[in-house]
Each structure stands twice: as structure tokens, then as C-alpha cells.
Amino acid sequence: MRRRLANILKIVAAGALCGAGAMAGCQSIVTRGQQPTLDGAPAVQEGVLPFQRSAPTEKDKTSLPTYVIEPPDTLLIDAVKLVPKPPYKIEPLDILQILVIGTLMDQPISGQYPVDPGGMVDLGPSYGKVRVSGLTFDDAKKAIDKHLRRILREPEVSVSLAQSAGQQQIGGEHLVGPDGTVNLGTYGRIYVAGMTVAEARAAIEQKLSEKIREPKVSVDIFTYGSKFFYVITEGAGNGDNVLRVPITGNETVLDAICAVNGTSRLSSQHMWIARPAPGGLGCDQVLPVNWKEITKGGATATNYQMLPGDRLFIAESKMVAFGTYLSKITSPFERALGVTLLGTTTIQTSRRFPKGFAGGVL
């Protein structure tokens, strides 16, 4: 009894979702121009239920939901703050910011000083080189201070890191791979598929925090390569043609037809949009398109806005399809009759010339 009751409840719930999807296109439709709420989602018009909103059209478009990253999108990642975790030890080819007070008048020590491959930093002709590789900043400060006290009376030394040679820069374009990850080089790979930009930024910062102290990065979409709609042209018996069109969030049925250079001689003016239900919940929606009204009449009621995953289906011309079907039936018989006629002609020709063509008589 419990299983039967559960099945009945599922059927009722599915019916309710179908009813809502048939009226709202199984999408969260929000008209452009509405003020967003604090969480970034567009505000819903008060007193209007989701299934009471109509499918968006040319004059009543909707903003697409928050973009979800998927392969093969390309992310633009820039490092705002990358500071290595302490205690940091100086390495060859690092660049140090060194400031010394109490130097010789004509030879100040102030600026950025590279650490050579041997681990030495050159302070100038009068001061010489100091080994700092493998030292912390405090130890490097003491080593430089001790070295300078051989020449100066009471130097005051300050040492900090200007640029780390071992710290890879992660700024630039990063392709989301088929496995849903982006490669951050020496910091490893991070999974970002199915995330929003804000979620991806938080995930990348968490990954970098393994080696970086309180990292800050900026993340944006460089190329949108994972969201499409499809234009399917029925081939009147010769196979269907399918074109995948990248979506920008502003295309309508008219734009979709432009993408395939208009209707073909095989097509009729009967077309519709097949809109899948998100997540497989509820019922898919079919939106009939009146091509004559859109083009000849300038009406916008059925010039629907294309959403990710939509299928614009252009039906075939029945007369052309009938001709193709008839040709497929008669073509084998025509070939058989052609072979028979050729054989008959050959036999008749050979009878007219008993000696054949070898004798040269025509």
C-alpha cells in the first residue's frame, strides 16, 4: 500500500510539473529590467506565480540564469594577491627590496636587487656581495647588516620580497578541460565544472591557500563555449540537417533562421521550438512558430527568445518529401529496366552483325 501511495503521489507531482511547464516553458522566466535581490537573483513580480509567466519573446525577453561553467569554456584568471606562506626562504633569481640607512653619500642602497644563480645579492661596488639563498628575511637582514658593519658604522637594514622566482604567475586564459578542471600550473588542477563564477573563484582561492597566504584572485568568463541551441532542418527524406549555434542570451527565432541562411527549398513554413525540461523534471514544451506572422506581418508573439538547449525544428515540404519517397521506390525498377534494355539492345545488335565487329563491317 505504501509503495502504491508513493507512486500515486509521484504521478500527481509529475502532472503538476507538466502543467506548470506547459505554461511557463519549464524555465525560470524573469523579465529584463526587474531589480535584482541581495543574493543576485532577479526579483519575482509580486502576486505572479512562476507558471503564470509566458515564454519570452522578441519584445519581452528574459535574462538567462546565472552562467554555469562547463567545458570547453575559457576562464580569465588574474592574481590580485599572492603572498607565499611564512616562513619564506629566499631562492636564487628572487628579487629583494632592500633599503639601508647610513650608507655612503654617493652610493646609496635602495631599490630592488636580484639574487644571482649562486644565491648572492650584489649591493654595489663598495659593499660587495652577500649570500642570502636559503635564508628567511630576518636572517638575510642580519647577514646584510653584519656584512655592512665592516664598512659602515651603524647601518639600518630593511629586506622584503619584491618578486618570487619560484612562484608561478597564474594570470591569463585557462581552458576548462574535458574533465571539468583548469590547470593552475605548479599549484595543481582545480575542478570548476558546474560552478558559477563566484563559486569558481572561491574554489580557486581555497586551492591556492595550500601554498599562498590569504590569496585573492579575480575570475571571469573569457569565452562562452558550452551553451548552444540547435536548428534542425528536416531533409524531406534525405536526412535531417542539424546546426549548433552558440547562444549569447539575445537570440530569437528570426536570429536562428538567419544562422542557417534562411529556409531551404526542402522546408515548409511549419516550424516550432522544442524546449527540454531542466533536469528532466516536468514536461518538455513545444512552442509553435508562425513564420508568416513573424516575417510578413511583423508580429512578435511567436518570435520566441532562444534559450540554451532549445531545438528549433523546421518541418519538411510534404510535396518534396513525397517526390523523394516516390523516387526511392521507382529508382530500383528504373535501374533494372535500364539494364534489361541495354541487354536487349546488345543482343539485337549482335544479331544484325553475325560476324561481329571484328570484321570491320558496320
Buried (B, 14 or more C-beta within 10 A) or exposed (E): EEEEEEEEEEEEEEEEBBEBBBBBBBBBBBBEEEEEEEEEEBEBEEEEEEBEBEBBBBEBBBBBBEBBBBBEBBBBBEBEEBBBEEEBBBBBBBBBBBBBEEBEEEEEBEEEBBBEEEBBBEBEEEBEBBBBBEBBBEBBBBBBBEBBEEBBEEBEBBBEBEEBEEBEEBEEEBBBBEEBBBEBEEBEBBBBBEBBBEBBBBBBBEBBEEBBEEBBBEBEBBBBBBBBBBBBBBBBBEEEBEBEBBBEBEBBBBBBBEBBEEBBEBBBEBBBBBBBBBEEEBBBBEBEBBBEBBEEEEBBBBBBBBBBBBBBBBBBBEEBBEEBEEEEEEEEEEEEEEEEEEEEEEEEEEEEEEEEEEEEEE
